[in-house]
Amino acid sequence: MKHADTRKTVLSLSNECFKHYLLLRYVNNSSDPKWKKLSFVSAELITPEIWIQLHNYARADVESQGGKLLGYEVVDEKLVRHDSIGSNSWPANWMWVIQKKDF
């Protein structure tokens, strides 16, 4: 397969939409009781630590399929890209991009 024949799917999500995506993809479809319990909790009550765990799980999942999960924020009128969350708090003002390779 030639490099030019490889296509990429890109999904761009606001912070709230990304959280909804995490819940639908990794909580509602999970067989793990730890994550399944979150199905019955309001998103506002989920701790930042849990959101970061879900993000890391999603990032590993996307990367295992040859894709990338990136966060973007505007800092001093410049768009800054983040490959991961670098703190223990959830970045509330980021936009999220999921990029997957289609073969």
Secondary structure, DSSP 8 states (H G I E B T S, - for coil): --GGG-EEEEEEE-HHHHHHHHIIIIITT---HHHHGGGGS-GGGS-HHHHHHHHHHHHHHHHHTT-EEEEEEEETTEEEEESS--SSS--TT-EEEEEEEE-
